[in-house]
Amino acid sequence: MQFPITRMRRLRKTPQIRKILSETKLNPEDFIYPMFVKETLKDGQKEHIDTMPGQYRYSLNDAVFEAKKLEKRGLVSVLLFGMPDKKDDIGSSAYDENGIVQNTVRKLKEETNLVVITDVCMCQYTTQGHCGIIDDDEIINDESLEYLSKIALSHAEAGADIVAPSDMMDGRVEAIRETLDVNGYDDVLIMSYAAKYASAFYAPFRHAVDSAPSFGDRKTYQMNPSNVNEALRESELDLVEGADILMVKPAIAYLDVIKSIKDEFNVPTAAYQVSGEYSMIKAGIEAGYLTEDVIYESLISIKRAGADLIISHFAPEFL
């Protein structure tokens, strides 16, 4: 059929018509809210993150209070990042049974029905700010797996529903899966940062959690932004090793990667709208260059590309 019999504008004539004919929809359960919990903060002393307008570092109790408020508004999942009071060469605070993440997980599981996801990494717990063990300024892959597994196990013991290794060490999903299973946590899910790119969009986050590397960069273990086929290989390996959910990070600049992974494997897929993407949009809105409508448009693009779950600092605005 052609014009004038077919008039596509009929499908867009009112807000109600546009709503019921939307091909892609955002739902509260699609969102995972990243939260920063700082061990040295006292209750009521939340710290504003200068590089991420509207985002804060929380004490344990304040984080739980904020999560409970958001749960009442429809939030289903949180992703926890910890900031310890001390660092060392092996990131021992990361697997301390009384660490900031572990204690926050316990309290969240006691006081909410949220799905609690924990970031499994070493960068904000080590003195050198890298995601693995260092030997002579080299990130040692295989030795790092032991420590990453200890971190994941400590999170599972505290009650985490999902552990999310973000380090990008080869073989870490298999190592974590084996450790969890041997210790009786075979029902804890792994959401792997399967395609985590060496991106400039992480800069505000590194300020937020004080995790910038003290030397070099992370390009030997995070992915080359030029590569898509490599992301498919990384994803396949993680699935074989036992990943339950695949993640792409960042999101907006890598929509093609999200779509490729979803089309290729058709498994639960998450995407992380990272700090730089968030702050860029916020800055545009605050400067008057953009309207707040761009928040929804950015989020719907991630869902449209194939993400089932969206990790975003915009979750409260959406809710």
Buried (B, 14 or more C-beta within 10 A) or exposed (E): EEEEEEEEEEEEEEEEEEEEEEEEEBEBEBBBBBBBBBBEBEEEEBBEBEBBBBBBBBBBBBBBBBBBEBBEEEBBBBBBBBBBEEBEEBBBBBBBEEBBBBBBBBBBBEEBEBBBBBBBBBBBBBEBBBBBBBEEEEBEBEBBBEBBBBBBBBBBBBBBBBBBBBBBBBBBBBBBBBBBEEEEBEEBBBBBBBBBBBBEBBBBBBBBBBBBBEEBEBEEBBBEBEBBEBBBEBBBBBBEBBBBBBBBBBBBBBBEBBBBBBEEBEBBBBBBBBBBBBBBBBEEBEEEEBEEEBBEEBBBBBBBBBBBBBBBBBBBEBB
